[in-house]
Amino acid sequence: MNNSTNNSLIIGKTDYLCLMHLRPPVELADELERANIVSDDSVPDNVASMGSRVAYAEKETCVRREVEIVYPSDANPAQGKVSVFAPVGAALIGLAVGNEIDWEFPGGASRRLVVVEVVHPTISPSVLPPQH
């Protein structure tokens, strides 16, 4: 379970439809259902979406990390590509710079994350998720 503060999730309609089509884990599906779904061109530049690079920091340790949020079939942790179905990908999708979230990771550890920066690709990711 997560607990977000000073934020509500913003998800573009295409990302929402693609993610729901893939049947996300229950926790992510619940978050997506509560999100503010907007037209793709209405997603603010500072909001994490599919294909964006997101820099975040753990509040307790101030450790900063950067990941690219991708579909599960494109995940490659060695390249910093994290599945939106992975705990950190699910925690970050839809958050804006400055938003914070408590997220429970595997093993029961809970961490407070804050979004530091969002960079969108210069070339849009494919509209549809990869086919299996």
C-alpha positions, 0 to 999 in steps of 0.5 A, spaced: 500 500 500 502 507 498 500 513 501 501 519 497 502 526 500 501 533 496 499 530 490 494 526 485 496 522 480 495 524 473 495 519 467 495 520 460 489 517 456 493 512 452 498 510 458 492 509 462 488 504 457 495 501 455 496 499 462 489 497 464 489 493 457 496 489 460 492 487 467 497 491 472 498 488 479 492 490 484 496 495 487 497 499 481 490 498 478 488 501 484 492 507 483 490 508 476 483 507 478 484 513 482 488 517 478 486 524 474 485 521 467 487 527 462 488 527 454 495 526 452 497 533 450 494 535 457 499 531 461 504 536 464 511 536 462 513 535 470 509 528 470 512 521 470 509 517 464 511 511 460 517 512 457 520 518 461 526 518 465 525 520 472 530 522 478 527 521 485 530 521 492 529 517 498 527 522 503 531 518 509 537 517 505 537 522 500 540 517 495 538 519 488 536 515 483 534 515 476 530 510 472 526 510 465 519 507 466 517 502 461 513 496 459 514 490 462 517 487 456 522 493 455 525 492 462 532 492 463 535 494 470 542 494 467 540 500 463 536 503 468 529 501 465 524 499 470 518 496 469 511 500 471 509 493 474 515 493 478 514 497 485 518 503 484 515 504 477 508 503 480 510 508 485 513 513 480 508 513 474 503 519 474 507 523 480 509 530 478 516 533 480 516 535 488 511 529 489 512 524 495 510 517 496 510 512 501 511 505 498 512 498 500 517 494 497 518 487 497 520 484 504 515 489 507 520 495 507 517 502 506 520 508 503 518 515 502 520 517 495 520 524 492 520 526 485 526 530 483 526 531 475 522 528 469 525 528 462 520 526 457 523 522 450 525 527 444 521 521 440 515 519 443 514 512 445 510 507 441 502 508 443 501 501 444 505 497 449 509 491 446 505 485 444 506 478 447 
